[in-house]
């Protein structure tokens, strides 16, 4: 522990007790020892404390740093009571004896009534160690670690112009090699001043990830148990594991670091996010979905939400093992895809619609031409004859946008056997229904809805968003004629996802689209372990098109629709 005393002419000295760590000194808001005055650079010097020793290093400031009136040009030991001069301030660092009486960790400087002509004393000459905003998982060690990372990262940027190298199209492997060498050199030069307990190898990896990769997110993206990542500003990072939310102890250095990661995600996709376009949808190279919201819409800092894709492709057997549906339900859906039935997968946010759509897509024959249309391409299909289309947002001038609806219209001219729309959320629903009704059977899409029967009203509303003044009956006729099956999925409180209903659209009676449930999930309660208890039950209804399976030579036993015997 050390006692830091700050003197300035015309002001009462201010004192603070400082533990081991690295303390940036300067006039900038981010400096832990803040000296706001002319002659003090934004990032002027660094004071490193370890045990009973202290060193000072000038950070190429404009006016320099002096130790006992001698300019400091390299890390220099500071002896007890030796004055350090920075601009109009004089700093004295002295070890605190172990038996010294307890003092406040930080004593804020008190303003003295200044004499005439004397400079006004700043309200605060020194900030408390650590970040200004502390989360529940924060502590002094984390604060010290962040400061060290920030300083080394700044030094890396000074020595290696990463943005210029990236713009000059240096190979990523070469860029990372140069950055690794530079970080290793910086760590070697500062090894004797690093706080105790910091692992230089791990510290170097974190700095490289933040400079060239996705920072703290790299660790979470590599963790297969994490299904979703939520960044609420630099200080708060949450994840979803096994359907439950939990806060991590990971954090970014600052909001600028978060924005640097965001730029690395959206720039390769030709997308942008700034104050004029403060939100964006994007994807990672593995197909994981990314949403970003920044200031001025977000008041807590940049918010990043990443919906991770599984590290391996999932199949129906995986969903059966997870308890998402039964083997009989999976066999029925497979037969419906082969029979070229139009299927809508519905559910709420995070219920697993895209995952189920991917699984259904695995059933598509390899000899068909398949077109996928998405806002951000995230479907992963293995068929050889696959064309992937992705919508494009407007440019900085607000022009050049290509919507899902534009792509659906164009897809009809591309001789598709199957059209898969990642999600219908607007006027493209009309074009999708028309495609299903004009010979493009076997199409698949997803829709947000709370129940299978809500899908009809949601589609009707989206068709009205197309701008065409169509009567409700005409829209419902289109829906009843185009949609064969609605597969509804839900996420339960324990985090599990289940197909709660498979419903057939049987036609139109009067003004009402008629549906019948073929399979439903009956919840019976909550187990002692907090898991949902229930069972999948065939309702006994047989789809009206069941006879077509035999005609097309698709095997399906009618017993899958038989309800279980009553006890």
KATAGI-V913979 format. One record per helix or strand of 3 or more residues. SS is the DSSP state (2 for helix, 1 for strand). FROM is the first residue (numbers start at 0). TO is the last residue. If there is no record, write none. Layout:
# KATAGI-V913979
ss: <SS & SS>
from: <FROM & FROM>
to: <TO & TO>
This chain:
# KATAGI-V913979
ss: <1 & 1 & 1 & 1 & 1 & 1 & 1 & 2 & 2 & 2 & 2 & 2 & 2 & 1 & 1 & 1 & 2 & 1 & 1 & 1 & 2 & 2 & 1 & 2 & 1 & 1 & 2 & 1 & 2 & 1 & 2 & 2 & 1 & 1 & 1 & 1 & 2 & 2>
from: <1 & 13 & 20 & 44 & 52 & 82 & 88 & 139 & 161 & 171 & 190 & 199 & 216 & 225 & 236 & 243 & 254 & 278 & 288 & 302 & 315 & 326 & 342 & 352 & 369 & 385 & 403 & 417 & 427 & 443 & 451 & 471 & 484 & 496 & 511 & 531 & 546 & 557>
to: <7 & 17 & 25 & 49 & 57 & 85 & 94 & 158 & 166 & 188 & 192 & 211 & 220 & 231 & 240 & 246 & 268 & 282 & 292 & 306 & 321 & 337 & 346 & 360 & 373 & 389 & 410 & 420 & 435 & 447 & 463 & 481 & 490 & 508 & 525 & 537 & 550 & 560>
